[in-house]
Amino acid sequence: MLGDWLRTRHLTQPLESIDKDQDAPGLKFLHRTLSVLGVSHRGEVIGSIQVDALSDNDWQSQFRPLSDDQVIDGDASLLALITRLARRHWLFVRKAGRIDGFVSRSDLQRPPFRMLLFGLISLFEMRLLHLVHRHYSDAKVAEVLNANRLQKARRLHGDRKMRGEELRLTDCLQIADKRDLLLAVPHCSMSLGFDSNKKATKFFGRVEAIRDRLVHANDLVAGSSWDELLQVTLELAEFLKRTGSVQPVDGSSRGKAK
């Protein structure tokens, strides 16, 4: 699946660690670029400490022993990483049997995750377009899509045709247009794995909002949250998985798309 070649190690930062017996004065020389530091003993990471705790002379009392849920393998796929980061904010990364890396939600602002997200959304739009082509000719699109959206699609279609591009009107539809067309087909939302048109509409809107931030904003969570971004990314991957062999539904009585 898409994303299998993008690995956790592509987002990993070097882990800064301190020895469990290190005294407080020596800590002032640390760069402290991360929110969490590893705590090591005889060259092995055995736990963690929050950077904020380093101002305390008795910082060892705030040491937290290492647990399995804090560690991910560097070869784990980014989708596996996202699943883990949906439950916690950061992870230590193990490479070649040794913990020497760190990854957090903020690292998802970087290009590897953006590449994954762009790929997932592109496949999502391609999947929707494939389904639209199953159910609609260009003429039928004109009958169902609302007038304002149809005008915009026709304008874009005309511009691209003037550039010599070979394409159909449906190739110029936005996510919202494809959503409206598909949900005008009876039982289509259930075929796509949703309990209702309302739930399908909400999901499509969340994906479109992330697509817009990915294209236009430097911050992927501006006006949203990490929990929302991670949840929608996982739902998007699941949508692509379950609709890989979607069968056409009976579209003999399509309604007018709002």
Residue, then its C-alpha position, 0 to 999 in steps of 0.5 A: m500500500l501507499g506509504d509502505w516505502l516511507r518509514t519512521r526513520h525518514l522522520t526521526q531526529p537524533l535522540e539527545s540523552i543524559d546519564k542517569d547519574q549526571d548531576a544538575p550542573g552538567l545539564k546546562f550544556l545540553h541543547r534541549t531542542l526536544s521536549v523529552l530526553g532519553v535517560s541512559h545507563r551504560g550506553e542503553v536508554i532506560g527511560s525518559i525525562q521531560v526537559d522542563a524537569l531539568s531545572d530541578n536539582d533533584w531531576q532524577s526523581q522525575f525519571r520515567p522508566l522505559s516502556d514498550d508503548q514508548v518505542i517504535d522501530g525505525d523501519a515501521s511504515l509511516l501509517a504504523l507511526i501515525t497509528r501510534l502517534a494518535r495515542r501518544h505525542w512522541l516515541f523513541v525510535r529503535k534502529a538496529g536494536r538500539i534506541d537512538g532516535f526520537v519522533s513526535r507529532s510536530d515532525l509530521q509537519r515535515p516533507p515525508f508525512r506531507m508526501l504520504l498525505f498528498g498521496l493518500i488524498s490524490l488516491f482518494e480523489m482518483r477513487l471518487l472520480h473512478l466511481v463518478h465515471r461508473h455512474y455518470s456521463d458528462a451529460k448526466v453530470a449536467e443534469v444532477l450537479n447544481a448550476n453554480r458548481l457546474q458552471k465552475a467545472r465547465r469553465l475549468h474544463g474549457d480552460r484546460k481544453m484550450r491548453g490542448e488537454e484531453l479530458r472529460l468534464t468529470d475530470c474538472l470536478q472538485i471533491a465536493d462535486k464528486r461527493d454530491l454526485l455520488l451521494a445522489v446515487p441511492h445507497c452509495s454511501m452504504s456501498l462506500g462504508f458509511d452508515s448515512n449520507k450525513k456521515a459520508t458528507k462529514f468525512f468528505g468535508r474533513v478530507e477536503a479541509i486537510r487537502d486545502r491546508l496541505v496545499h495552501a498552508n505551512d501549518l497542517v493543523a492550523g485551525s484544527s488539531w493533531d488529533e483531527l489530522l491523525q484520525v482523518t489520515l487513518e480513516l482516509a487510509e481505511f477508506l482506500k482499503r475498503t473501497g478498493s473493489v467497490q461494486p457499482v450500485d443501482g443508479s437508476s433514480r439519481g436525485k438532484a445534487k444540492 
